Amino acid sequence: RMFHDDELEESEKFYVGQPRVLLLIYALYNTLVARSEMVCYFVIILNHMISASMITLVLPILIFLWAMLSVPRPSKRFWMTAIVYTEVAIVIKYFFQFGFFPWNKYVDYTKDKPYHPPNIIGIEKKEGYVHYDLVQLLALFFHRSILKCHGLWDEDEKGDSSSNKDDTDDELSLTGGRRDSSASLKSVNLAASVESIHVHFPEQQTAIRRKSSSSVSQLSQRSSFSSHRSKRGKCHGMDLKKTLIISHSAFLLFSSSYSTVKSHCGLCCFRTLQVYVPIRQFFYNLIHPDYSAVTDVYVLMFLADTVDFIIIVFGFWAFGKHSAAADITSSLSEDQVPEAFLVMVLIQFGTMVVDRALYLKKTVMGKVIFQVILVFGIHFWMFFILPGVTERKFSQNTVAQLWYFVKCVYFGLSAYQIRCGYPTRVLGNFLTKSYNYVNLFLFQGFRLVPFLTELRAVMDWVWTDTTLSLSSWICVEDIYAHIFILKCWRESEKRYPQPRGQKKKKVVKYGMGGMIIVLLICIVWFPLLFMSLIKSVAGITNKPLDVSITITLGGYQPIFTMSAQQSQLKDLNQTGFNAFLGSYRGNTAALQFLEGYGKEDITLADLEGNSNSLWTISPPSREKMIQGLLDFSAEFTVVLSWSIQRTLETVYPYYIKAPSDSLAKPIKQLLTGMYCRWENITVSLVKNVSEEGVREWWVLNQLGKRYKTSEESLELFIFSDKVSPPSLGFLAGYGIMGLYASVVLVIGKFVREFFSGISHSIMFEELPNVDRILKLCTDIFLVRETGELELEEDLYAKLIFLYRSPETMIKWTREKT
């Protein structure tokens, strides 16, 4: 025990003996320390999501285009820029909180206006204006303390001090022989400035990477950094030499212009070059790295884009104008495609296609350009265009904030992919890397998504170098998918073997077979169950809001018009409902009808007996109607209408059914038989003579009312059918026959295809060992990625021959002995 230390052992025992909660806190703190830069990124993005102003917009853009692209980590310059910028932002916000500024006098009026200049800039007066900025500053100082604790804060300056000195001497020696004595001081200053630009180029090249080869293992950060510094001690390479030559030429040019135009124009150009050249060199080193830690995070980027796609589909109203109360199901059911939904879906889908193309072409330069365009474009759209479209601030749009946060996750993954480089070989689907039930079901679910498999195959064929035609490419993909599924089943058979001569266990038979039986029965009887339960269990009572009655004699002017609303529409209590059911005891048809209704579905309409309109009939029509009433030999009809006008043989229907549609009709089960009948009403004409003239109206009174009243009135029982909930209305609207035609028959055809035609695919399904065929498919992918296109053709021909020759297929798929 050479390195034995009692104090260390005691410390370890003390740590292990702590409570689990305290150990969890220690672990969380260590995770926080290890990922302190991620904490800073998260706080900066969160601050921008809440503030949503131009002041907070700068740092998120710098994160995605500078910090996350720096190798191996963001430099001290970035963290100092973030700290100083946050401090300046706090001071600016504090300064503009004073009330003497004119825009601070109408804060309540302008605080929700998205295009109010102080709101856009971020200097509006509000409570808690620097809370998140202070948290951001605290996180930045915390990260700085971590870097200083590990000696990484001044690492770049220490590593470059010696090389900076040598480069300065070389530059001064190159330019010293060409200076004028009169402008020597200015020339020295210019030379030092040129040197300050170009001496920092190697700083960006101190990347901790591994060579882009699949056979090279990862290098540790310390060895990589030290080896790179040893390279820089000899020479900075051809790129640095060319840069120094260009710098020397630029210096001569600016030196001459500086002496000619007295430093004004030349100095401006020089300052521009001083900013442009480091940025250009930063992205050049990013695109052409000396080492490449190859990685593949395309799957995670695709998942982030998929989550954003789902957010758009279910929250599209947050990205359009005057559509906050809409939902996608109601819009599509009305054959309307909202513009906001269409634009967002197309943009999101287009970016996913472009990202796939860049991944297949493995072009880091294209990915960098796409990252820059996407970062600037999305930030400009989300924080300057979207608030004007939705007429509300970004900080008040929760769905847009969620979409932006997921997009920031995508930006981080994309920057990590750029920094590490694309993989040199892309072999197959990411779900086919292992052979188990999880990958099997996920892969089959992936293939069930409409047009996704076809779109992926065509895109892969377009952006991958190959000699195969599109049909041949799809053939290889289909064979590979089929062989992968068989491989998963064969591996499951090896993990859970079935001994020969033993019958299947009841758990398997009743578990799998019973589930299939229940599923098939549910599919067959789904429409009946759905239409029955949708209204009886999940149905919503649809009570009438207005009940109107109109009575006409023989087609003349209506004699009676009345409506019942609000307090005139009464609900039955449990006692009244029980008495109502008791009155039909013995009437089978009536009781069967009443089984589908509860007391909450029955409404009693109490209509006033006096008509609410005067009888304005012309005298000739009046005389003619009187003659018709006196002629008992002629037929004289009474028309009673509610919603839809119809002629009745008897006078007054006491019970009316109000179905889910607009056609209300009398309930014949309750209006026929010995226990019930159509009710009679009395009709009388009231004449009122006054100074204004003679006014007439009709008064009706129902004779057989259940609830006796002294006033002339009419009673009407309305039975309201339950309606389906709005969320299931799109299914209930098809009806029973529509559901059978659209659901049961389609699913039945799919199930029939699964149970039939098995005999035609036995030679391709019952393969005992598919390892050789799977290896042949992966070999085709491998030679395609390495550029051996002739070999790709030969292997494809071998695969096709294998499927055309049953004898060869049997030899290839025998079990290994």
PyMOL commands that set and color helices and strands:
alter all, ss='L'
color gray80, all
select helices_A, chain A and resi 6-16+20-34+36-51+54-67+76-95+102-110+117-121+131-149+155-176+184-198+201-204+221-234+237-260+264-287+298-314+316-319+328-333+339-361+364-390+394-396+398-420+430-432+437-448+452-462+470-495+506-524+526-536+566-568+574-582+588-594+599-601+619-630+668-671+726-732+735-755+758-765+771-785+789-804+806-812
alter helices_A, ss='H'
color red, helices_A
select strands_A, chain A and resi 546-553+560-565+569-571+602-608+638-641+645-647+655-658+665-666+681-690+693-702+713-720
alter strands_A, ss='S'
color yellow, strands_A
deselect
rebuild
show_as cartoon
